[in-house]
Protein backbone atom coordinates (compact mmCIF):
# COMPACT_ATOMS: atom_id res chain seq x y z
CA UNK A 1 0.00 0.00 0.00
CA UNK A 2 2.84 2.37 0.83
CA UNK A 3 4.38 1.84 -2.62
CA UNK A 4 1.03 2.62 -4.25
CA UNK A 5 0.77 5.86 -2.28
CA UNK A 6 4.34 6.79 -3.23
CA UNK A 7 3.66 6.01 -6.89
CA UNK A 8 0.45 8.08 -6.84
CA UNK A 9 2.23 11.03 -5.20
CA UNK A 10 4.97 10.86 -7.82
CA UNK A 11 2.41 10.84 -10.64
CA UNK A 12 0.47 13.69 -9.00
CA UNK A 13 3.61 15.82 -9.02
CA UNK A 14 3.62 15.66 -12.82
CA UNK A 15 -0.13 16.37 -12.95
CA UNK A 16 0.26 19.34 -10.60
CA UNK A 17 2.53 21.05 -13.14
CA UNK A 18 -0.40 21.28 -15.55
CA UNK A 19 -2.86 22.37 -12.88
CA UNK A 20 -0.58 25.07 -11.47
CA UNK A 21 -0.39 26.77 -14.87
CA UNK A 22 -4.05 27.70 -14.33
CA UNK A 23 -3.68 28.45 -10.61
CA UNK A 24 -4.92 25.06 -9.41
CA UNK A 25 -3.56 22.15 -7.43
CA UNK A 26 -4.54 18.68 -6.21
CA UNK A 27 -4.06 17.00 -2.84
CA UNK A 28 -4.03 13.26 -2.23
CA UNK A 29 -6.54 12.44 0.53
CA UNK A 30 -6.71 8.64 0.58
CA UNK A 31 -6.50 5.46 -1.48
CA UNK A 32 -9.06 2.71 -0.85
CA UNK A 33 -9.17 -0.46 -2.96
CA UNK A 34 -7.47 1.24 -5.89
CA UNK A 35 -9.73 4.29 -5.80
CA UNK A 36 -7.76 7.49 -5.26
CA UNK A 37 -9.50 10.26 -3.35
CA UNK A 38 -8.22 13.73 -4.13
CA UNK A 39 -9.13 17.28 -3.24
CA UNK A 40 -8.89 19.93 -5.93
CA UNK A 41 -7.45 23.21 -4.69
CA UNK A 42 -6.91 26.76 -5.86
CA UNK A 43 -8.76 27.75 -8.99
CA UNK A 44 -9.60 24.09 -9.66
CA UNK A 45 -11.73 23.87 -6.49
CA UNK A 46 -14.41 26.25 -7.74
CA UNK A 47 -14.06 25.72 -11.45
CA UNK A 48 -17.17 24.60 -13.34
CA UNK A 49 -14.92 22.19 -15.27
CA UNK A 50 -13.51 20.52 -12.13
CA UNK A 51 -15.23 17.18 -12.78
CA UNK A 52 -13.88 17.14 -16.32
CA UNK A 53 -10.41 17.88 -14.94
CA UNK A 54 -10.83 15.11 -12.38
CA UNK A 55 -11.98 12.43 -14.85
CA UNK A 56 -10.39 13.45 -18.16
CA UNK A 57 -7.02 14.59 -16.85
CA UNK A 58 -6.20 13.39 -13.33
CA UNK A 59 -7.92 9.99 -13.46
CA UNK A 60 -6.76 9.27 -17.00
CA UNK A 61 -3.12 10.00 -16.10
CA UNK A 62 -3.15 8.08 -12.80
CA UNK A 63 -4.81 4.96 -14.25
CA UNK A 64 -2.35 5.01 -17.16
CA UNK A 65 0.81 5.62 -15.11
CA UNK A 66 0.20 3.86 -11.75
CA UNK A 67 -0.48 0.14 -11.62
CA UNK A 68 -3.27 -0.59 -9.15
CA UNK A 69 -5.21 2.64 -9.61
CA UNK A 70 -8.76 1.90 -10.75
CA UNK A 71 -10.26 5.37 -10.59
CA UNK A 72 -10.23 8.81 -9.00
CA UNK A 73 -12.95 10.53 -6.99
CA UNK A 74 -13.28 13.89 -5.33
CA UNK A 75 -13.03 13.90 -1.54
C-alpha positions in Angstrom: 0.0 0.0 0.0 2.8 2.4 0.8 4.4 1.8 -2.6 1.0 2.6 -4.3 0.8 5.9 -2.3 4.3 6.8 -3.2 3.7 6.0 -6.9 0.5 8.1 -6.8 2.2 11.0 -5.2 5.0 10.9 -7.8 2.4 10.8 -10.6 0.5 13.7 -9.0 3.6 15.8 -9.0 3.6 15.7 -12.8 -0.1 16.4 -12.9 0.3 19.3 -10.6 2.5 21.0 -13.1 -0.4 21.3 -15.6 -2.9 22.4 -12.9 -0.6 25.1 -11.5 -0.4 26.8 -14.9 -4.1 27.7 -14.3 -3.7 28.5 -10.6 -4.9 25.1 -9.4 -3.6 22.1 -7.4 -4.5 18.7 -6.2 -4.1 17.0 -2.8 -4.0 13.3 -2.2 -6.5 12.4 0.5 -6.7 8.6 0.6 -6.5 5.5 -1.5 -9.1 2.7 -0.8 -9.2 -0.5 -3.0 -7.5 1.2 -5.9 -9.7 4.3 -5.8 -7.8 7.5 -5.3 -9.5 10.3 -3.3 -8.2 13.7 -4.1 -9.1 17.3 -3.2 -8.9 19.9 -5.9 -7.5 23.2 -4.7 -6.9 26.8 -5.9 -8.8 27.7 -9.0 -9.6 24.1 -9.7 -11.7 23.9 -6.5 -14.4 26.3 -7.7 -14.1 25.7 -11.4 -17.2 24.6 -13.3 -14.9 22.2 -15.3 -13.5 20.5 -12.1 -15.2 17.2 -12.8 -13.9 17.1 -16.3 -10.4 17.9 -14.9 -10.8 15.1 -12.4 -12.0 12.4 -14.8 -10.4 13.5 -18.2 -7.0 14.6 -16.8 -6.2 13.4 -13.3 -7.9 10.0 -13.5 -6.8 9.3 -17.0 -3.1 10.0 -16.1 -3.2 8.1 -12.8 -4.8 5.0 -14.3 -2.3 5.0 -17.2 0.8 5.6 -15.1 0.2 3.9 -11.8 -0.5 0.1 -11.6 -3.3 -0.6 -9.2 -5.2 2.6 -9.6 -8.8 1.9 -10.7 -10.3 5.4 -10.6 -10.2 8.8 -9.0 -13.0 10.5 -7.0 -13.3 13.9 -5.3 -13.0 13.9 -1.5 
